[in-house]
């Protein structure tokens, strides 16, 4: 399917669903509750990850040197590890962002995967969202006992897929293998914490 058809379909879907915010939010809350049942992180860590993401975004927007590029930086916290992805203009901004986030309470480490160049286009971001959804679907085909797809956090940026989660060695290897063959994936980066 051509990229413009995927993007148009994505836009139409978003517009159609925009009037259904209460339904979506209710579904997301219910989904989050189900996800939390299978998550290997404890409740405090789940809460900390949400707080870290909000605090990190705030820290970037409060810094005059980063503020103009803060929207181009995607922040993901999983088990108190923060992943930074996106496209920014200068390495100095990336280094400053990493330092600001590293100093936040409860952050164990920061993984800097920021690239330098023009911010990603809307079309590229839509393609990344599509890759993420296809990768999540691919994980549902893993037949290992006790494997649950909600234990894998998928972040896609410019065709590169980052996999986070608390998994067993066989689960991680199976997830990497499935995602590697999803159309549009340029590279898979293993950021799993193995149990």
C-alpha positions as CSV (number, residue, x, y, z in Angstrom):
1,X,0.0,0.0,0.0
2,X,1.5,3.4,-1.0
3,X,2.6,5.7,1.9
4,X,0.1,8.5,1.0
5,X,-2.8,6.0,1.3
6,X,-1.6,4.9,4.7
7,X,-1.2,8.5,5.9
8,X,-4.7,9.5,4.5
9,X,-6.2,6.5,6.2
10,X,-4.5,7.4,9.5
11,X,-5.7,11.0,9.2
12,X,-9.3,10.0,8.4
13,X,-9.2,7.5,11.4
14,X,-7.9,10.2,13.7
15,X,-10.6,12.7,12.5
16,X,-13.4,10.1,12.8
17,X,-12.3,9.2,16.3
18,X,-11.8,12.7,17.6
19,X,-15.4,13.0,18.6
20,X,-15.1,9.9,20.6
21,X,-12.6,11.1,23.2
22,X,-14.5,9.8,26.2
23,X,-14.8,6.4,24.7
24,X,-11.1,6.3,23.7
25,X,-10.0,7.5,27.1
26,X,-12.2,5.0,28.9
27,X,-10.9,2.3,26.7
28,X,-7.3,3.4,27.3
29,X,-7.9,3.4,31.1
30,X,-9.4,-0.1,30.9
31,X,-6.5,-1.2,28.7
32,X,-4.0,0.2,31.1
33,X,-5.6,-1.7,33.9
34,X,-5.4,-5.0,32.0
35,X,-1.8,-4.2,31.0
36,X,-0.9,-3.5,34.6
37,X,-2.1,-7.0,35.6
38,X,0.5,-8.6,33.4
39,X,3.3,-6.1,33.8
40,X,6.4,-7.3,35.6
41,X,7.0,-3.8,37.1
42,X,5.4,-3.2,40.5
43,X,2.8,-0.5,41.0
44,X,5.3,2.0,42.3
45,X,7.5,1.6,39.3
46,X,4.6,2.0,36.9
47,X,3.7,5.3,38.7
48,X,7.3,6.4,38.7
49,X,7.6,5.9,35.0
50,X,4.6,8.1,34.3
51,X,5.9,10.8,36.7
52,X,9.4,10.6,35.1
53,X,7.9,11.2,31.6
54,X,6.0,14.3,32.8
55,X,8.9,15.6,34.8
56,X,11.3,15.1,31.9
57,X,9.1,16.9,29.5
58,X,8.7,19.8,32.0
59,X,12.5,19.9,32.5
60,X,13.1,20.2,28.7
61,X,10.5,22.9,28.2
62,X,11.9,25.0,31.1
63,X,15.4,25.1,29.6
64,X,15.7,28.0,27.2
65,X,18.3,26.2,25.0
66,X,16.2,23.1,24.6
67,X,12.7,24.6,24.6
68,X,12.4,25.3,20.9
69,X,13.3,21.7,20.1
70,X,11.6,19.9,23.0
71,X,8.6,18.9,20.9
72,X,11.0,17.0,18.5
73,X,12.2,14.8,21.4
74,X,10.2,11.8,22.4
75,X,10.5,10.6,26.0
76,X,9.8,7.1,27.1
77,X,10.4,5.8,30.7
78,X,10.3,2.1,31.4
79,X,11.5,0.7,34.7
80,X,13.0,4.1,35.5
81,X,15.2,4.0,32.3
82,X,14.5,6.9,30.0
83,X,14.8,6.5,26.2
84,X,15.2,9.7,24.2
85,X,14.4,9.5,20.5
86,X,13.7,12.0,17.7
87,X,15.6,14.4,15.5
88,X,17.2,17.6,16.8
89,X,19.5,20.2,15.3
90,X,22.6,20.0,17.5
91,X,24.5,17.6,19.6
92,X,24.9,20.2,22.3
93,X,21.1,20.2,22.7
94,X,21.1,16.4,23.0
95,X,23.8,16.5,25.7
96,X,22.0,19.2,27.6
97,X,18.7,17.2,27.4
98,X,20.4,14.1,28.7
99,X,21.9,15.9,31.6
100,X,18.6,17.6,32.6
101,X,16.8,14.3,32.6
102,X,19.6,12.3,34.3
103,X,19.2,14.6,37.3
104,X,15.5,13.9,37.8
105,X,14.5,11.9,40.9
106,X,14.3,8.1,40.4
107,X,15.9,8.0,36.9
108,X,18.3,5.1,36.8
109,X,19.8,5.8,33.4
110,X,19.2,7.7,30.2
111,X,19.6,6.2,26.7
112,X,20.3,8.8,24.2
113,X,19.1,7.8,20.7
114,X,18.5,11.3,19.4
115,X,19.6,11.9,15.8
116,X,20.7,15.2,14.3
117,X,18.9,16.8,11.4
118,X,15.5,18.3,10.5
119,X,12.6,17.2,12.7
120,X,10.7,14.2,11.5
121,X,7.8,15.0,9.1
122,X,4.2,14.2,9.9
123,X,4.3,11.6,7.2
124,X,7.4,9.9,8.8
125,X,5.8,10.0,12.3
126,X,2.6,8.5,10.9
127,X,4.7,5.7,9.2
128,X,6.4,5.1,12.6
129,X,3.1,4.8,14.3
130,X,2.0,2.3,11.7
131,X,5.2,0.3,12.2
132,X,4.6,0.2,15.9
133,X,1.1,-1.1,15.6
134,X,2.2,-3.8,13.1
135,X,5.0,-4.7,15.5
136,X,2.6,-5.1,18.4
137,X,0.4,-7.3,16.2
138,X,3.4,-9.4,15.3
139,X,4.1,-10.0,19.0
140,X,0.7,-11.6,19.4
141,X,2.0,-14.5,17.3
142,X,4.6,-15.5,19.9
143,X,3.5,-18.8,21.3
144,X,5.8,-19.0,24.4
145,X,4.1,-20.0,27.7
146,X,3.4,-17.1,30.0
147,X,4.4,-14.5,27.3
148,X,2.2,-11.5,27.2
149,X,2.6,-8.7,24.6
150,X,1.8,-6.0,27.2
151,X,5.2,-6.7,28.7
152,X,7.0,-5.3,25.7
153,X,7.1,-1.5,25.1
154,X,7.7,-0.6,21.5
155,X,9.0,2.8,20.4
156,X,9.6,3.5,16.7
157,X,11.5,6.5,15.5
158,X,12.5,7.0,11.8
159,X,12.0,3.3,11.1
160,X,14.2,2.1,14.0
161,X,12.3,0.0,16.5
162,X,13.3,0.1,20.2
163,X,12.1,-2.8,22.4
164,X,11.9,-2.2,26.2
165,X,10.5,-4.5,28.9
166,X,11.3,-6.9,31.7
167,X,11.4,-10.2,29.8
168,X,13.0,-13.6,29.9
169,X,15.8,-14.4,27.4
170,X,13.5,-16.6,25.2
171,X,10.8,-13.9,25.2
172,X,13.2,-11.2,24.2
173,X,14.8,-13.3,21.4
174,X,11.3,-14.2,20.1
175,X,10.1,-10.6,20.2
176,X,13.2,-9.3,18.3
177,X,12.8,-12.0,15.7
178,X,9.2,-11.2,15.1
179,X,9.7,-7.4,14.9
180,X,12.7,-7.7,12.6
181,X,10.5,-8.9,9.8
182,X,7.7,-6.3,10.1
183,X,7.6,-4.3,6.9
184,X,9.2,-0.9,7.2
185,X,11.5,-1.8,10.1
186,X,15.0,-0.6,9.3
187,X,16.6,-1.9,12.5
188,X,15.6,-3.3,15.9
189,X,17.4,-2.1,19.1
190,X,17.3,-4.5,22.0
191,X,16.8,-2.5,25.3
192,X,15.2,-5.3,27.2
193,X,16.1,-6.0,30.8
194,X,16.4,-9.7,31.1
195,X,15.2,-11.7,34.1
